[in-house]
Amino acid sequence: MLYTPAFWALFAANLTTVASFAAFFLFPLFITEHGGGEAEIGLVMGVFALASTLSRPWVAELIDRFGRKKSYCLGALFMAALPLAYLPFLNGISYAPLLLLRAAHGVALAICFTAVFTYVADLIPPERLNEGIGIFGISGLTGFAIGPLLAEGVLRRFGFPSFFLLSAALAGLAFFLVLPLREKEPAGKIRSRHSFFALLRQRKFLVVAGLSLLFGFGLAATGNFVAPLAEERGIPVISIFFLAYSAGAIGIRLIGGRLTDRIGESRMLPYALVVSAAGILTLTLVTGGFTLALAGLLAGGGHGLLFPVLNTLAVRGEPFEVRGKATGIFTGAIDAGNFLGSFILGVVGDLAGLSPLFAVAGGALLLGLAVARFRPTG
């Protein structure tokens, strides 16, 4: 059975965790309010992804040894506490401690994200893996819409102190949603003979990691630079992009999961890459709310296809004892791409402007068509 009470509890918890994280898509406004530019935004937002990436081998091992539920609850507690640590920066940014805080926040999200997708992959019947991961992913996509929407309303009405409190409350709710669940398997019984890096050296995981890195590079553009784009071009409602993004992704998930299970991940992959790239490239043409929403709809549709395809490619056929590591490679590569994208695109934005920034990000997704040719066919 696919849609169990545990599935829906994890669905709700992931929604609130992602909403807590996605609220920080508006954090670049905090940086610009304190005198920072695109390069500073790229650095501050990118350190989050770098820490998440570097911690992933340890996080993946933690999840396979300590258990999915315990690991998730630990991450959710940190996700609830860390937004409160941003409050002292209200009177001015000191970049060294802010970067340390962003790094800790990135590790906390890495634990939550890897644990929850490993846990749910354990619950899904193998023959419905794309469908299950796709439907479960709607939780995160809804969180991507709700987080910035709530955050923008709170920010405009109450300011940044309430913004940080909102993020903390959302993550705290996730902890209590998962707390009653039981582990899928008793923690500590199974030990894998394969290390994180031994798996990563396999051709399958090298290709998955490369594609996921490019996907993360694109996510750096939509997650970090849409708010400055809307502000630069006088678009009053920033969250319209994230609402359209989530709508596009959710819509494609409702039909795409079963279709991908029928035709296979490999055949769906090129379409997912092209649609994702088209959405990001459309951001170069944004002049108002309509084109911003259109870009969000396309980019979200690509995300809705690409994320479950890559996730399924990573975990399909892998035994229970290495699924945490397989998921860690997939999610860690996304974070690595997000870090590289945040830094590189921040420099591009400072030197050439926001339209070239989005053109470079879209081109990175199209590069995935070449990387995909090296994936194993058997």
BELBELWO-V414614 format. One line per field, one symbol per residue. ss: DSSP state (A for helix, B for strand, O for the rest). phi: phi as a letter, one per 20 degrees, with the letter a starting at -180 (. if undefined). burial: 1 if it has 24 or more other ideal C-beta (glycine too) atoms within 12 Angstrom, else 0. A space follows every 50 residues. Layout:
# BELBELWO-V414614
ss->???
phi->???
burial->???
This chain:
# BELBELWO-V414614
ss->OOOOAAAAAAAAAAAAAAAAAAAAAAAAAAAAAOOOOAAAAAAAAAAAAA AAAAOAAAAAAAAAAAOAAAAAAAAAAAAAAAAAAAAAAAAOOOAAAAAA AAAAAAAAAAAAAAAAAAAAAAAOOAAAAAAAAAAAAAAAAAAAAAAAAA AAAAAAAAOAAAAAAAAAAAAAAAAAAAAOOOOOOOOOOOOOOOOAAAAA OOAAAAAAAAAAAAAAAAAAAAAAOAAAAAAAOOOOOOAAAAAAAAAAAA AAAAAAAAAAAAAOAAAAAAAAAAAAAAAAAAAAAOOOAAAAAAAAAAAA AAAAAAAAAAAAAAAOOOOAAAAAAAAAAAAAAAAAAAAAAAAAAAAAAA AAOAAAAAAAAAAAAAAAAAAAAAOOOO
phi->.eeegfgfffgfffgfffffffgffefgfffffdnedffffgfffffgff ffffefgffffgffeeofffffffffffffefgffegfefeqedffffff fffffffffgffffffffgfffeeggfcfffffffffggfffffefgfff ffffffecnfgfgfffffffffffgffegffdffcgfnfdceedegffff ffggfffgffffffgfgfffffedcfffffffdmefdfffffffgfffff gfffdfffffffeofffegfffffffffffffffdfcaffffffffffff ffgfefffffffgfefnefgfdfffffffffffgfffffffgfffffgff ecoffggffffffffffffffffeffde
burial->01000110111111111111111111111110100111111111111111 11101111111111111111111111111111111100100010000110 11111111111111111111111100011111111111111111111111 11011000010111111111111110110010110010000101010011 01011011111111111111111111111111101011111111111111 01100110111000110111111111111111110100001111111111 11111111111111110101111111111111111111111111111110 0001111111111111110011001000
